[in-house]
């Protein structure tokens, strides 16, 4: 029994996936093969309101500018129209850079425009940190009524990131900042479920300092209250971040962070009346969640509590060379006493984009193998230290003919994603041990697209 690890099937699939993915990208972009390079590189067409804002901007700055667009978050336009001073009337925030300046000069700028008698006018203009806009958040914080303009930025190579919190005073027509710091991730959320938002900041490890999570609450007098905890690993990059319940009714942030070459591990933080807390008390507890990058924590059963996927060697492969081992995935949740407890077993195919959660009757009684000839994953009964009869197969069809061929031969369609179809074959029971044969309902309930 041979085959690559199920969570990294990219090598076998990438060449066949590349062509349809490129075709899909071209289709979604709206480009045709007859388009000129100028058309392909043209910026998005501005709306009437954006045209008016842009005209007011260039009246103040001149036309030798280039607009800058946030790379993530809710606001993805160079023109952000929102109420940033809490007066019930929208203002406009525009990011741009001046053309023709040297690389060493700080060219990224923020311009605030306000409306007077129905017309837009630039009211203030200031230099911004960095060279690129990473993320913009507009929110109140804590018990303070001030609306905050939170801007995450980075250098050209995006290796160093910074966040600055601004506020706009319409009477003074002035924007000022009272917070700035380096970061890897920022967000605004009600982490302690008290009805007020906190500012959340994650910073990766650097220069021997550990990775950290920090929370800031802003009181009615304008003072930030700071809470901080070190994370469990020497994380430099964050692979995935998701909010979910933690046992005991707490709301937590599940942090899937890079822990080594091609691997991630999970840390979980939450807030209570003592401040910012961490689920795993030691680095060893967090290290128990190490697995291949891309296998993110997720709410596998929809109960609001995220489960953490931890890989194990499939039964029967313990003595096989590592390159030939098949893997299974145990999904674990955090108990009330902060222990990792197994909830489900599954097969996790990151390369083909699906998870199959085992029915309860399969627990500790089933293993998995790869049918390289038919390019299928086969689930088999496992007894007395060896793989037995076949219980189910899963196949990923990459085109209509192969899908129709499988359907004709008794496979059932489990789901589709783009050009890909996922099919399962369940053999009929043959006597003793038939209770392990899954029903069509077992197959449908256990199958998840990712």
Number of C-alpha atoms within 10 A of each C-alpha: 13 15 16 17 21 22 25 18 16 17 10 13 13 13 10 12 16 11 11 16 14 11 10 13 12 13 11 9 9 8 13 10 6 7 9 10 8 8 10 12 8 8 9 7 8 12 9 9 12 17 13 14 25 21 17 18 23 13 12 15 15 11 13 10 15 13 16 20 19 20 16 12 11 11 16 16 16 19 23 20 20 14 16 26 18 16 10 9 12 16 21 21 22 23 23 24 20 17 11 9 10 9 9 6 8 15 20 21 19 19 21 23 24 21 15 8 5 7 11 19 21 23 17 17 20 13 14 21 22 21 22 24 28 23 22 24 17 20 19 20 24 22 16 16 16 19 18 21 21 23 21 29 26 21 15 13 9 13 8 13 23 21 25 20 19 18 18 21 12 16 6 9 14 14 18 13 13 11 11 15 12 17 20 21 20 23 17 19 17 16 23 18 13 10 11 17 21 25 23 19 20 23 24 22 18 11 5 7 10 18 21 20 23 18 23 19 20 21 14 13 9 15 12 17 12 13 16 16 17 17 27 24 24 20 22 17 19 19 19 18 18 15 21 20 18 24 17 11 9 17 22 23 19 25 23 27 26 25 23 17 8 10 16 26 29 29 22 23 21 19 19 13 7 7 13 18 19 19 21 20 13 12 13 11 16 19 17 12 20 21 24 22 21 17 24 24 25 21 18 19 15 8 10 15 21 26 26 29 28 21 21 15 17 17 21 18 19 12 10 13 9 13 10 14 22 26 23 22 25 20 23 20 21 22 14 13 9 16 13 19 14 16 14 19 23 21 24 25 23 20 18 21 16 18 19 19 24 20 17 12 12 21 12 12 14 22 27 26 23 19 15 11 6 8 13 17 20 18 22 22 20 19 15 6 8 13 18 14 14 19 22 21 20 23 23 21 20 17 12 11 10 14 20 14 12 17 15 10 9 13 20 19 18 20 16 13 10 9 13 18 19 22 21 25 20 18 15 12 13 9 7 7 10 11 11 19 21 20 15 13 8 14 21 17 15 16 20 17 15 12
